[in-house]
């Protein structure tokens, strides 16, 4: 499909790329939202309350929109991409509910988290419900291949979350170790969402794999930008607090680079104390951000994200050239220029 | 298949019925155990550690053995009942890991729970992994119907767990309210395990439904006996502490009956304080057990369990008469005479 990156007007930002995709898939997304609402229903009234709190709080619906666009890129006109896209969003919702328990997060999408409003037990169990519902929805696609891709993805996501627990606070973490976490916990669902969209459209192995690689690289870029925003973002736009990763002693790429860049024992000890032991005082976040600024670790993280966004763009060369793939190209291209 | 209950030697107990079933399915169970071990593997080494701690601690493997027997009752000779039975046990394992977090349980199968040994976060995430793996295994059966049955069952189980949270400590709970919890959180997986076994064997709707009803009623009987054992069992045989349900303020049938039987305001206030508010002193469990003894609430719970075991037996009348169904009949018949 030529060189999509060159044709994109640079004044547009990530949010406008998301909006373009959502406009192109507007009728589908409305059906997806209706499907999600229907599948949150339960005779146990706490379930739609807890799940609805998270899911109606907005969120970009990025993963389902990628699924829809991937299916539509092949001119797919059947009903199954709707169930599939809803299933993808429910898996994402389930992982968010469990993540917020594991990280003891207090704020998401500008609202108190479900674990704060209802409790950890409720979040764990409603997460399980969403996860189960997502598989019920996938069955409706009638495609065992879709079920295979997404059950495998769910395993990989859980592995990524456990790996993150195991590497969290480990100040010896390398770029490669961190990338394993990112690929598993974030990029795998983007990869599966894109690939499965192509699968319901009957795209064939080569193009399914091209979409998988697109999703994987987009997902890595997306997470790396997330990691940078955690130290530099606008809290209102983010819908969560700046510095959450730091306070949790979470190893992310800006921290890996900062630890590598420590100029003396005192700086190394600073990272060991604040990240390795999460023994933090009030001024530590600001000092961490100064060190990151001095060594440009946020800029280097965004450079790295850019390289993955470019890989995602390249994957689209193997795919049909139409408005869907053009919009997906813009999404990847602008993924490093987002504010939230 | 005639009147199976009459032919059963009464000196046998539940454990011997389980052993008979396990002998009849010995080669299959070995394959199931191998499949489970293979599917606990992960590059993230904490996962097989945490999952193996639970799964290798024993447990009766009751649900997978029911799946295997249901498939074999129709002379099924293919490979898919193995993956299916392993998937059923992994779903069960996932729910146990999450249950123990939700209930803050400290002991299971005679060992400290995973949440005590590793932590709540690890248990939540490894539970998610097991759940995902179970769906990967189900895909291997190649049967969308199996996936439909078990994804629906997983939803119902999660609903049952949330319903239990919502009704826990509610001293106004009725028999019907409690039965809803039991059907969802316990009996549904037995029902799905039995039904799906018949499905992989291609049994047809009537017989699949008969197996579903068998599993459902067996599961209810099994849970009611569990509830009685929580107040009367031998801790060593149980592998957990007596009185756990009481300490958690959990509404179970012995408690529903005991609250109904309160003879004066003082006794009503006792249940309201100990169960409704979980404000308990050291002697409360023993006093609760005295009241239960006086009003025979454990005996009445077992009578109720017996009625469900009889329903399970009746379901078998619609099914082929062979050594598998005879062993399943014995299992149901003796389900109320178990010590652990």
Interface residues (C-beta under 8 A of the other chain):
Chain A: X42 X43 X44 X46 X47 X94 X95 X98 X101 X102 X120 X121 X122 X124 X125 X126 X127 X128 X129 X131 X132 X133 X135 X136 X138 X139 X142 X144 X147 X148 X151 X152 X154 X155 X157 X158 X159 X161 X162 X163 X165 X166
Chain B: X42 X43 X44 X46 X47 X94 X95 X98 X101 X102 X120 X121 X122 X124 X125 X126 X127 X128 X129 X131 X132 X133 X135 X136 X138 X139 X142 X144 X147 X148 X151 X152 X154 X155 X157 X158 X159 X161 X162 X163 X165 X166
